[in-house]
Amino acid sequence: MKIGVNVPNFGPGTDPAVLRSWAQTVEGLGFDLLMISDHIAITPDVAERYPAPFYEPFTTLSWLAGLTTRIQLGTTVLIAAYRHPLLTARMAANLNELSGGRLVLGVGVGWARQEFTALDIPFSQRGQLTDSHLRDIRAAWKDTASYGDRRIPLWVGGNSDAGLRRAVRLADAWHPLHPTMPWLREAAGRLQTYADEQHLPVPALAPRIALRLTKEPVDAAGRLAGEGTIDQIMDDLDQLRLLGAKSVVLDTYQGDPHATRHPQAAWQALATVAAHLLPPSTPPRTTLEQS
Protein backbone atom coordinates (compact mmCIF):
# COMPACT_ATOMS: atom_id res chain seq x y z
CA MET A 1 0.00 0.00 0.00
CA LYS A 2 1.39 3.39 -1.01
CA ILE A 3 1.30 6.25 1.49
CA GLY A 4 0.99 9.83 0.25
CA VAL A 5 0.76 13.29 1.76
CA ASN A 6 -1.61 16.16 0.99
CA VAL A 7 0.58 19.30 0.90
CA PRO A 8 -1.09 22.70 1.45
CA ASN A 9 -0.55 24.84 -1.65
CA PHE A 10 -2.42 27.77 -0.10
CA GLY A 11 -2.48 29.98 2.96
CA PRO A 12 -0.53 32.89 4.44
CA GLY A 13 2.51 30.78 5.26
CA THR A 14 2.85 29.20 1.84
CA ASP A 15 5.40 30.48 -0.67
CA PRO A 16 7.82 28.85 -3.11
CA ALA A 17 10.44 28.25 -0.42
CA VAL A 18 7.92 26.51 1.85
CA LEU A 19 6.56 24.41 -1.02
CA ARG A 20 10.12 23.36 -1.85
CA SER A 21 10.71 22.37 1.78
CA TRP A 22 7.45 20.43 1.84
CA ALA A 23 8.44 18.48 -1.27
CA GLN A 24 11.95 17.75 -0.02
CA THR A 25 10.66 16.69 3.39
CA VAL A 26 7.89 14.43 2.09
CA GLU A 27 10.17 12.75 -0.45
CA GLY A 28 13.02 12.58 2.03
CA LEU A 29 10.84 10.81 4.59
CA GLY A 30 10.16 8.08 2.05
CA PHE A 31 6.51 8.77 1.26
CA ASP A 32 5.22 7.60 -2.12
CA LEU A 33 2.96 10.44 -3.26
CA LEU A 34 2.68 14.23 -2.90
CA MET A 35 -0.73 15.73 -3.68
CA ILE A 36 -2.13 19.28 -3.77
CA SER A 37 -5.57 20.81 -4.21
CA ASP A 38 -7.28 23.05 -6.76
CA HIS A 39 -8.97 26.43 -6.79
CA ILE A 40 -8.76 29.11 -9.48
CA ALA A 41 -10.91 32.06 -8.34
CA ILE A 42 -10.33 32.67 -4.64
CA THR A 43 -13.86 33.87 -3.97
CA PRO A 44 -15.03 34.56 -0.39
CA ASP A 45 -16.35 31.02 0.11
CA VAL A 46 -12.98 29.60 -0.93
CA ALA A 47 -10.92 32.17 0.98
CA GLU A 48 -12.73 31.35 4.21
CA ARG A 49 -11.27 27.84 4.13
CA TYR A 50 -8.24 28.13 1.85
CA PRO A 51 -7.03 31.74 1.65
CA ALA A 52 -4.56 33.21 -0.82
CA PRO A 53 -1.97 32.77 -1.98
CA PHE A 54 -3.32 29.68 -3.73
CA TYR A 55 -0.87 28.05 -6.13
CA GLU A 56 -2.50 26.50 -9.22
CA PRO A 57 -1.89 22.72 -9.23
CA PHE A 58 -0.57 22.03 -12.74
CA THR A 59 2.03 24.78 -12.68
CA THR A 60 3.00 23.97 -9.09
CA LEU A 61 3.35 20.25 -9.70
CA SER A 62 5.39 20.90 -12.84
CA TRP A 63 7.79 22.97 -10.77
CA LEU A 64 7.89 20.38 -7.97
CA ALA A 65 8.59 17.65 -10.53
CA GLY A 66 11.89 19.39 -11.24
CA LEU A 67 12.72 19.52 -7.53
CA THR A 68 12.04 15.84 -6.86
CA THR A 69 13.17 12.59 -8.42
CA ARG A 70 11.13 9.67 -7.14
CA ILE A 71 7.85 10.69 -5.52
CA GLN A 72 4.57 10.57 -7.45
CA LEU A 73 2.71 13.87 -7.86
CA GLY A 74 -1.03 14.37 -7.90
CA THR A 75 -4.19 16.40 -7.33
CA THR A 76 -6.63 15.92 -4.47
CA VAL A 77 -8.72 17.02 -6.16
CA LEU A 78 -8.76 18.88 -9.46
CA ILE A 79 -12.21 20.38 -10.10
CA ALA A 80 -13.01 18.86 -13.48
CA ALA A 81 -15.51 21.50 -14.61
CA TYR A 82 -13.10 24.42 -14.16
CA ARG A 83 -11.07 23.68 -17.31
CA HIS A 84 -11.89 22.56 -20.82
CA PRO A 85 -11.38 18.77 -20.86
CA LEU A 86 -8.93 18.91 -23.76
CA LEU A 87 -6.84 21.45 -21.86
CA THR A 88 -6.87 19.23 -18.76
CA ALA A 89 -5.98 16.19 -20.85
CA ARG A 90 -3.10 18.03 -22.50
CA MET A 91 -1.67 19.54 -19.31
CA ALA A 92 -1.96 16.26 -17.42
CA ALA A 93 -0.33 14.26 -20.22
CA ASN A 94 2.50 16.78 -20.59
CA LEU A 95 3.15 16.86 -16.85
CA ASN A 96 3.12 13.08 -16.75
CA GLU A 97 5.66 12.83 -19.57
CA LEU A 98 7.92 15.56 -18.21
CA SER A 99 7.95 13.99 -14.74
CA GLY A 100 8.75 10.50 -15.98
CA GLY A 101 5.25 9.08 -15.53
CA ARG A 102 4.73 10.28 -11.96
CA LEU A 103 1.29 11.93 -12.19
CA VAL A 104 -1.89 10.79 -10.43
CA LEU A 105 -4.93 12.82 -11.52
CA GLY A 106 -7.52 13.03 -8.76
CA VAL A 107 -10.72 14.86 -9.76
CA GLY A 108 -13.93 15.98 -8.11
CA VAL A 109 -17.12 17.95 -8.76
CA GLY A 110 -16.36 20.94 -6.51
CA TRP A 111 -18.34 22.71 -3.80
CA ALA A 112 -17.62 26.48 -3.99
CA ARG A 113 -20.75 28.03 -5.49
CA GLN A 114 -19.27 31.54 -5.72
CA GLU A 115 -16.21 30.23 -7.54
CA PHE A 116 -18.41 28.49 -10.12
CA THR A 117 -20.24 31.80 -10.64
CA ALA A 118 -16.95 33.69 -11.06
CA LEU A 119 -15.87 31.17 -13.70
CA ASP A 120 -19.29 31.36 -15.43
CA ILE A 121 -19.91 27.64 -14.92
CA PRO A 122 -23.41 26.46 -13.83
CA PHE A 123 -23.07 25.10 -10.30
CA SER A 124 -26.22 22.97 -10.62
CA GLN A 125 -24.73 21.11 -13.59
CA ARG A 126 -21.35 20.33 -12.05
CA GLY A 127 -22.05 16.59 -11.75
CA GLN A 128 -23.06 16.24 -15.39
CA LEU A 129 -20.13 18.39 -16.49
CA THR A 130 -17.71 16.26 -14.48
CA ASP A 131 -18.98 13.05 -16.09
CA SER A 132 -18.75 14.57 -19.57
CA HIS A 133 -15.28 16.01 -18.96
CA LEU A 134 -13.92 12.73 -17.62
CA ARG A 135 -15.19 10.86 -20.67
CA ASP A 136 -13.58 13.45 -22.95
CA ILE A 137 -10.29 13.33 -21.05
CA ARG A 138 -10.15 9.55 -21.31
CA ALA A 139 -10.99 9.72 -25.03
CA ALA A 140 -8.22 12.28 -25.59
CA TRP A 141 -5.67 10.12 -23.78
CA LYS A 142 -6.35 7.27 -26.19
CA ASP A 143 -4.65 9.37 -28.87
CA THR A 144 -1.19 8.38 -27.68
CA ALA A 145 0.57 10.13 -30.56
CA SER A 146 -0.64 13.49 -29.24
CA TYR A 147 -0.92 12.85 -25.53
CA GLY A 148 1.94 10.50 -24.70
CA ASP A 149 2.04 6.79 -24.05
CA ARG A 150 2.32 6.70 -20.25
CA ARG A 151 -0.88 5.73 -18.49
CA ILE A 152 -2.15 8.26 -15.93
CA PRO A 153 -4.08 6.86 -12.93
CA LEU A 154 -7.44 8.63 -12.63
CA TRP A 155 -8.96 8.92 -9.15
CA VAL A 156 -12.48 10.22 -8.55
CA GLY A 157 -13.29 11.89 -5.25
CA GLY A 158 -16.65 12.31 -3.59
CA ASN A 159 -18.31 10.69 -0.58
CA SER A 160 -21.85 10.73 -1.98
CA ASP A 161 -23.60 7.89 -3.78
CA ALA A 162 -23.16 9.88 -7.00
CA GLY A 163 -19.43 10.02 -6.32
CA LEU A 164 -19.24 6.27 -5.77
CA ARG A 165 -21.14 5.56 -8.98
CA ARG A 166 -18.94 8.03 -10.89
CA ALA A 167 -15.84 6.25 -9.60
CA VAL A 168 -17.20 2.89 -10.78
CA ARG A 169 -17.98 4.22 -14.26
CA LEU A 170 -14.98 6.41 -14.92
CA ALA A 171 -12.11 5.94 -12.45
CA ASP A 172 -9.22 3.68 -11.63
CA ALA A 173 -9.68 4.47 -7.94
CA TRP A 174 -12.27 5.91 -5.58
CA HIS A 175 -10.83 8.75 -3.48
CA PRO A 176 -13.08 9.49 -0.46
CA LEU A 177 -12.08 12.37 1.81
CA HIS A 178 -11.74 12.34 5.61
CA PRO A 179 -13.81 9.21 6.35
CA THR A 180 -14.37 7.42 9.61
CA MET A 181 -13.43 3.76 9.50
CA PRO A 182 -17.01 2.46 10.10
CA TRP A 183 -18.38 4.69 7.33
CA LEU A 184 -15.63 3.64 4.93
CA ARG A 185 -16.30 -0.07 5.52
CA GLU A 186 -19.99 0.47 4.77
CA ALA A 187 -19.26 2.63 1.72
CA ALA A 188 -16.83 0.04 0.35
CA GLY A 189 -19.74 -2.41 0.36
CA ARG A 190 -21.89 0.05 -1.59
CA LEU A 191 -19.04 0.55 -4.06
CA GLN A 192 -19.01 -3.21 -4.67
CA THR A 193 -22.79 -3.22 -5.13
CA TYR A 194 -22.70 -0.38 -7.68
CA ALA A 195 -19.93 -2.13 -9.60
CA ASP A 196 -21.92 -5.38 -9.67
CA GLU A 197 -25.04 -3.54 -10.87
CA GLN A 198 -23.13 -2.03 -13.79
CA HIS A 199 -21.09 -5.18 -14.50
CA LEU A 200 -17.89 -3.18 -14.08
CA PRO A 201 -14.73 -3.77 -12.06
CA VAL A 202 -14.57 -2.32 -8.56
CA PRO A 203 -12.20 0.68 -8.60
CA ALA A 204 -9.28 0.63 -6.23
CA LEU A 205 -9.66 2.27 -2.82
CA ALA A 206 -7.46 5.35 -2.28
CA PRO A 207 -8.79 7.45 0.62
CA ARG A 208 -7.46 10.74 1.92
CA ILE A 209 -7.53 10.55 5.70
CA ALA A 210 -6.77 13.02 8.44
CA LEU A 211 -3.41 13.04 10.19
CA ARG A 212 -3.85 14.45 13.68
CA LEU A 213 -1.37 12.96 16.09
CA THR A 214 -2.32 13.10 19.78
CA LYS A 215 -0.66 11.98 23.00
CA GLU A 216 -3.84 10.46 24.42
CA PRO A 217 -6.18 8.08 22.55
CA VAL A 218 -9.16 9.61 20.78
CA ASP A 219 -12.23 7.60 21.74
CA ALA A 220 -15.02 9.74 20.29
CA ALA A 221 -17.60 7.85 18.23
CA GLY A 222 -16.99 10.08 15.22
CA ARG A 223 -13.20 9.75 15.27
CA LEU A 224 -11.82 10.23 11.78
CA ALA A 225 -9.40 7.71 10.38
CA GLY A 226 -5.93 9.08 11.09
CA GLU A 227 -6.83 10.85 14.34
CA GLY A 228 -5.30 9.76 17.62
CA THR A 229 -2.13 8.26 18.98
CA ILE A 230 0.49 6.79 16.71
CA ASP A 231 -0.82 3.33 17.64
CA GLN A 232 -4.34 4.32 16.57
CA ILE A 233 -3.04 5.79 13.31
CA MET A 234 -0.96 2.72 12.51
CA ASP A 235 -3.97 0.51 13.29
CA ASP A 236 -6.08 2.60 10.91
CA LEU A 237 -3.48 2.09 8.18
CA ASP A 238 -3.48 -1.65 8.86
CA GLN A 239 -7.29 -1.71 8.67
CA LEU A 240 -7.22 0.22 5.41
CA ARG A 241 -4.73 -2.27 4.00
CA LEU A 242 -7.03 -5.13 5.00
CA LEU A 243 -9.94 -3.30 3.39
CA GLY A 244 -8.00 -3.37 0.12
CA ALA A 245 -6.68 0.20 -0.08
CA LYS A 246 -3.94 0.54 -2.69
CA SER A 247 -3.02 4.09 -1.64
CA VAL A 248 -3.72 6.28 1.38
CA VAL A 249 -3.12 10.03 1.46
CA LEU A 250 -2.40 11.66 4.83
CA ASP A 251 -3.81 15.17 5.34
CA THR A 252 -2.14 17.27 8.04
CA TYR A 253 -4.28 20.37 7.37
CA GLN A 254 -6.87 20.80 10.13
CA GLY A 255 -8.67 23.89 8.85
CA ASP A 256 -6.55 26.66 10.37
CA PRO A 257 -4.89 28.66 7.55
CA HIS A 258 -2.47 30.26 10.02
CA ALA A 259 -0.96 26.83 10.67
CA THR A 260 0.62 27.08 7.21
CA ARG A 261 3.07 29.55 8.82
CA HIS A 262 4.41 26.74 11.00
CA PRO A 263 4.71 23.57 8.88
CA GLN A 264 7.30 22.04 11.21
CA ALA A 265 4.56 20.54 13.42
CA ALA A 266 3.07 18.76 10.41
CA TRP A 267 6.51 17.59 9.30
CA GLN A 268 7.18 16.14 12.74
CA ALA A 269 3.89 14.22 12.69
CA LEU A 270 4.79 12.84 9.26
CA ALA A 271 8.27 11.89 10.51
CA THR A 272 6.66 9.96 13.36
CA VAL A 273 4.46 8.03 10.94
CA ALA A 274 7.39 7.41 8.59
CA ALA A 275 9.49 6.04 11.43
CA HIS A 276 6.76 3.49 12.21
CA LEU A 277 6.21 2.57 8.56
CA LEU A 278 9.83 1.78 7.73
CA PRO A 279 11.73 -1.24 9.06
CA PRO A 280 13.97 -0.45 12.07
CA SER A 281 17.09 -0.94 9.97
CA THR A 282 15.90 1.65 7.41
CA PRO A 283 15.81 5.14 8.96
CA PRO A 284 13.64 7.71 7.16
CA ARG A 285 15.48 9.98 4.74
CA THR A 286 14.46 13.22 6.41
CA THR A 287 15.28 16.81 5.50
CA LEU A 288 13.66 18.26 8.62
CA GLU A 289 17.00 19.46 9.96
CA GLN A 290 17.55 21.44 6.76
CA SER A 291 14.13 23.10 6.73
DOLUM-238694 format. One record per residue (C-alpha): residue number from 1; residue in three letters; x negated, y, z. Coordinates in steps of 0.1 Angstrom, whole numbers, plus 5000, padded with zeros to 4 digits. Layout:
residues N
<NUM "ALA" <X Y Z>>,
...
//
This chain:
residues 291
<1 "MET" <5000 5000 5000>>,
<2 "LYS" <4986 5034 4990>>,
<3 "ILE" <4987 5062 5015>>,
<4 "GLY" <4990 5098 5003>>,
<5 "VAL" <4992 5133 5018>>,
<6 "ASN" <5016 5162 5010>>,
<7 "VAL" <4994 5193 5009>>,
<8 "PRO" <5011 5227 5014>>,
<9 "ASN" <5006 5248 4983>>,
<10 "PHE" <5024 5278 4999>>,
<11 "GLY" <5025 5300 5030>>,
<12 "PRO" <5005 5329 5044>>,
<13 "GLY" <4975 5308 5053>>,
<14 "THR" <4971 5292 5018>>,
<15 "ASP" <4946 5305 4993>>,
<16 "PRO" <4922 5289 4969>>,
<17 "ALA" <4896 5282 4996>>,
<18 "VAL" <4921 5265 5019>>,
<19 "LEU" <4934 5244 4990>>,
<20 "ARG" <4899 5234 4981>>,
<21 "SER" <4893 5224 5018>>,
<22 "TRP" <4926 5204 5018>>,
<23 "ALA" <4916 5185 4987>>,
<24 "GLN" <4881 5178 5000>>,
<25 "THR" <4893 5167 5034>>,
<26 "VAL" <4921 5144 5021>>,
<27 "GLU" <4898 5128 4995>>,
<28 "GLY" <4870 5126 5020>>,
<29 "LEU" <4892 5108 5046>>,
<30 "GLY" <4898 5081 5021>>,
<31 "PHE" <4935 5088 5013>>,
<32 "ASP" <4948 5076 4979>>,
<33 "LEU" <4970 5104 4967>>,
<34 "LEU" <4973 5142 4971>>,
<35 "MET" <5007 5157 4963>>,
<36 "ILE" <5021 5193 4962>>,
<37 "SER" <5056 5208 4958>>,
<38 "ASP" <5073 5231 4932>>,
<39 "HIS" <5090 5264 4932>>,
<40 "ILE" <5088 5291 4905>>,
<41 "ALA" <5109 5321 4917>>,
<42 "ILE" <5103 5327 4954>>,
<43 "THR" <5139 5339 4960>>,
<44 "PRO" <5150 5346 4996>>,
<45 "ASP" <5164 5310 5001>>,
<46 "VAL" <5130 5296 4991>>,
<47 "ALA" <5109 5322 5010>>,
<48 "GLU" <5127 5314 5042>>,
<49 "ARG" <5113 5278 5041>>,
<50 "TYR" <5082 5281 5019>>,
<51 "PRO" <5070 5317 5017>>,
<52 "ALA" <5046 5332 4992>>,
<53 "PRO" <5020 5328 4980>>,
<54 "PHE" <5033 5297 4963>>,
<55 "TYR" <5009 5280 4939>>,
<56 "GLU" <5025 5265 4908>>,
<57 "PRO" <5019 5227 4908>>,
<58 "PHE" <5006 5220 4873>>,
<59 "THR" <4980 5248 4873>>,
<60 "THR" <4970 5240 4909>>,
<61 "LEU" <4967 5202 4903>>,
<62 "SER" <4946 5209 4872>>,
<63 "TRP" <4922 5230 4892>>,
<64 "LEU" <4921 5204 4920>>,
<65 "ALA" <4914 5177 4895>>,
<66 "GLY" <4881 5194 4888>>,
<67 "LEU" <4873 5195 4925>>,
<68 "THR" <4880 5158 4931>>,
<69 "THR" <4868 5126 4916>>,
<70 "ARG" <4889 5097 4929>>,
<71 "ILE" <4921 5107 4945>>,
<72 "GLN" <4954 5106 4925>>,
<73 "LEU" <4973 5139 4921>>,
<74 "GLY" <5010 5144 4921>>,
<75 "THR" <5042 5164 4927>>,
<76 "THR" <5066 5159 4955>>,
<77 "VAL" <5087 5170 4938>>,
<78 "LEU" <5088 5189 4905>>,
<79 "ILE" <5122 5204 4899>>,
<80 "ALA" <5130 5189 4865>>,
<81 "ALA" <5155 5215 4854>>,
<82 "TYR" <5131 5244 4858>>,
<83 "ARG" <5111 5237 4827>>,
<84 "HIS" <5119 5226 4792>>,
<85 "PRO" <5114 5188 4791>>,
<86 "LEU" <5089 5189 4762>>,
<87 "LEU" <5068 5214 4781>>,
<88 "THR" <5069 5192 4812>>,
<89 "ALA" <5060 5162 4792>>,
<90 "ARG" <5031 5180 4775>>,
<91 "MET" <5017 5195 4807>>,
<92 "ALA" <5020 5163 4826>>,
<93 "ALA" <5003 5143 4798>>,
<94 "ASN" <4975 5168 4794>>,
<95 "LEU" <4968 5169 4832>>,
<96 "ASN" <4969 5131 4832>>,
<97 "GLU" <4943 5128 4804>>,
<98 "LEU" <4921 5156 4818>>,
<99 "SER" <4921 5140 4853>>,
<100 "GLY" <4913 5105 4840>>,
<101 "GLY" <4947 5091 4845>>,
<102 "ARG" <4953 5103 4880>>,
<103 "LEU" <4987 5119 4878>>,
<104 "VAL" <5019 5108 4896>>,
<105 "LEU" <5049 5128 4885>>,
<106 "GLY" <5075 5130 4912>>,
<107 "VAL" <5107 5149 4902>>,
<108 "GLY" <5139 5160 4919>>,
<109 "VAL" <5171 5180 4912>>,
<110 "GLY" <5164 5209 4935>>,
<111 "TRP" <5183 5227 4962>>,
<112 "ALA" <5176 5265 4960>>,
<113 "ARG" <5208 5280 4945>>,
<114 "GLN" <5193 5315 4943>>,
<115 "GLU" <5162 5302 4925>>,
<116 "PHE" <5184 5285 4899>>,
<117 "THR" <5202 5318 4894>>,
<118 "ALA" <5170 5337 4889>>,
<119 "LEU" <5159 5312 4863>>,
<120 "ASP" <5193 5314 4846>>,
<121 "ILE" <5199 5276 4851>>,
<122 "PRO" <5234 5265 4862>>,
<123 "PHE" <5231 5251 4897>>,
<124 "SER" <5262 5230 4894>>,
<125 "GLN" <5247 5211 4864>>,
<126 "ARG" <5213 5203 4880>>,
<127 "GLY" <5221 5166 4882>>,
<128 "GLN" <5231 5162 4846>>,
<129 "LEU" <5201 5184 4835>>,
<130 "THR" <5177 5163 4855>>,
<131 "ASP" <5190 5131 4839>>,
<132 "SER" <5188 5146 4804>>,
<133 "HIS" <5153 5160 4810>>,
<134 "LEU" <5139 5127 4824>>,
<135 "ARG" <5152 5109 4793>>,
<136 "ASP" <5136 5135 4770>>,
<137 "ILE" <5103 5133 4790>>,
<138 "ARG" <5102 5095 4787>>,
<139 "ALA" <5110 5097 4750>>,
<140 "ALA" <5082 5123 4744>>,
<141 "TRP" <5057 5101 4762>>,
<142 "LYS" <5064 5073 4738>>,
<143 "ASP" <5047 5094 4711>>,
<144 "THR" <5012 5084 4723>>,
<145 "ALA" <4994 5101 4694>>,
<146 "SER" <5006 5135 4708>>,
<147 "TYR" <5009 5129 4745>>,
<148 "GLY" <4981 5105 4753>>,
<149 "ASP" <4980 5068 4760>>,
<150 "ARG" <4977 5067 4797>>,
<151 "ARG" <5009 5057 4815>>,
<152 "ILE" <5021 5083 4841>>,
<153 "PRO" <5041 5069 4871>>,
<154 "LEU" <5074 5086 4874>>,
<155 "TRP" <5090 5089 4908>>,
<156 "VAL" <5125 5102 4914>>,
<157 "GLY" <5133 5119 4947>>,
<158 "GLY" <5167 5123 4964>>,
<159 "ASN" <5183 5107 4994>>,
<160 "SER" <5218 5107 4980>>,
<161 "ASP" <5236 5079 4962>>,
<162 "ALA" <5232 5099 4930>>,
<163 "GLY" <5194 5100 4937>>,
<164 "LEU" <5192 5063 4942>>,
<165 "ARG" <5211 5056 4910>>,
<166 "ARG" <5189 5080 4891>>,
<167 "ALA" <5158 5063 4904>>,
<168 "VAL" <5172 5029 4892>>,
<169 "ARG" <5180 5042 4857>>,
<170 "LEU" <5150 5064 4851>>,
<171 "ALA" <5121 5059 4876>>,
<172 "ASP" <5092 5037 4884>>,
<173 "ALA" <5097 5045 4921>>,
<174 "TRP" <5123 5059 4944>>,
<175 "HIS" <5108 5087 4965>>,
<176 "PRO" <5131 5095 4995>>,
<177 "LEU" <5121 5124 5018>>,
<178 "HIS" <5117 5123 5056>>,
<179 "PRO" <5138 5092 5064>>,
<180 "THR" <5144 5074 5096>>,
<181 "MET" <5134 5038 5095>>,
<182 "PRO" <5170 5025 5101>>,
<183 "TRP" <5184 5047 5073>>,
<184 "LEU" <5156 5036 5049>>,
<185 "ARG" <5163 4999 5055>>,
<186 "GLU" <5200 5005 5048>>,
<187 "ALA" <5193 5026 5017>>,
<188 "ALA" <5168 5000 5003>>,
<189 "GLY" <5197 4976 5004>>,
<190 "ARG" <5219 5001 4984>>,
<191 "LEU" <5190 5005 4959>>,
<192 "GLN" <5190 4968 4953>>,
<193 "THR" <5228 4968 4949>>,
<194 "TYR" <5227 4996 4923>>,
<195 "ALA" <5199 4979 4904>>,
<196 "ASP" <5219 4946 4903>>,
<197 "GLU" <5250 4965 4891>>,
<198 "GLN" <5231 4980 4862>>,
<199 "HIS" <5211 4948 4855>>,
<200 "LEU" <5179 4968 4859>>,
<201 "PRO" <5147 4962 4879>>,
<202 "VAL" <5146 4977 4914>>,
<203 "PRO" <5122 5007 4914>>,
<204 "ALA" <5093 5006 4938>>,
<205 "LEU" <5097 5023 4972>>,
<206 "ALA" <5075 5054 4977>>,
<207 "PRO" <5088 5075 5006>>,
<208 "ARG" <5075 5107 5019>>,
<209 "ILE" <5075 5105 5057>>,
<210 "ALA" <5068 5130 5084>>,
<211 "LEU" <5034 5130 5102>>,
<212 "ARG" <5039 5145 5137>>,
<213 "LEU" <5014 5130 5161>>,
<214 "THR" <5023 5131 5198>>,
<215 "LYS" <5007 5120 5230>>,
<216 "GLU" <5038 5105 5244>>,
<217 "PRO" <5062 5081 5226>>,
<218 "VAL" <5092 5096 5208>>,
<219 "ASP" <5122 5076 5217>>,
<220 "ALA" <5150 5097 5203>>,
<221 "ALA" <5176 5079 5182>>,
<222 "GLY" <5170 5101 5152>>,
<223 "ARG" <5132 5098 5153>>,
<224 "LEU" <5118 5102 5118>>,
<225 "ALA" <5094 5077 5104>>,
<226 "GLY" <5059 5091 5111>>,
<227 "GLU" <5068 5109 5143>>,
<228 "GLY" <5053 5098 5176>>,
<229 "THR" <5021 5083 5190>>,
<230 "ILE" <4995 5068 5167>>,
<231 "ASP" <5008 5033 5176>>,
<232 "GLN" <5043 5043 5166>>,
<233 "ILE" <5030 5058 5133>>,
<234 "MET" <5010 5027 5125>>,
<235 "ASP" <5040 5005 5133>>,
<236 "ASP" <5061 5026 5109>>,
<237 "LEU" <5035 5021 5082>>,
<238 "ASP" <5035 4984 5089>>,
<239 "GLN" <5073 4983 5087>>,
<240 "LEU" <5072 5002 5054>>,
<241 "ARG" <5047 4977 5040>>,
<242 "LEU" <5070 4949 5050>>,
<243 "LEU" <5099 4967 5034>>,
<244 "GLY" <5080 4966 5001>>,
<245 "ALA" <5067 5002 4999>>,
<246 "LYS" <5039 5005 4973>>,
<247 "SER" <5030 5041 4984>>,
<248 "VAL" <5037 5063 5014>>,
<249 "VAL" <5031 5100 5015>>,
<250 "LEU" <5024 5117 5048>>,
<251 "ASP" <5038 5152 5053>>,
<252 "THR" <5021 5173 5080>>,
<253 "TYR" <5043 5204 5074>>,
<254 "GLN" <5069 5208 5101>>,
<255 "GLY" <5087 5239 5089>>,
<256 "ASP" <5065 5267 5104>>,
<257 "PRO" <5049 5287 5076>>,
<258 "HIS" <5025 5303 5100>>,
<259 "ALA" <5010 5268 5107>>,
<260 "THR" <4994 5271 5072>>,
<261 "ARG" <4969 5296 5088>>,
<262 "HIS" <4956 5267 5110>>,
<263 "PRO" <4953 5236 5089>>,
<264 "GLN" <4927 5220 5112>>,
<265 "ALA" <4954 5205 5134>>,
<266 "ALA" <4969 5188 5104>>,
<267 "TRP" <4935 5176 5093>>,
<268 "GLN" <4928 5161 5127>>,
<269 "ALA" <4961 5142 5127>>,
<270 "LEU" <4952 5128 5093>>,
<271 "ALA" <4917 5119 5105>>,
<272 "THR" <4933 5100 5134>>,
<273 "VAL" <4955 5080 5109>>,
<274 "ALA" <4926 5074 5086>>,
<275 "ALA" <4905 5060 5114>>,
<276 "HIS" <4932 5035 5122>>,
<277 "LEU" <4938 5026 5086>>,
<278 "LEU" <4902 5018 5077>>,
<279 "PRO" <4883 4988 5091>>,
<280 "PRO" <4860 4995 5121>>,
<281 "SER" <4829 4991 5100>>,
<282 "THR" <4841 5016 5074>>,
<283 "PRO" <4842 5051 5090>>,
<284 "PRO" <4864 5077 5072>>,
<285 "ARG" <4845 5100 5047>>,
<286 "THR" <4855 5132 5064>>,
<287 "THR" <4847 5168 5055>>,
<288 "LEU" <4863 5183 5086>>,
<289 "GLU" <4830 5195 5100>>,
<290 "GLN" <4824 5214 5068>>,
<291 "SER" <4859 5231 5067>>,
//
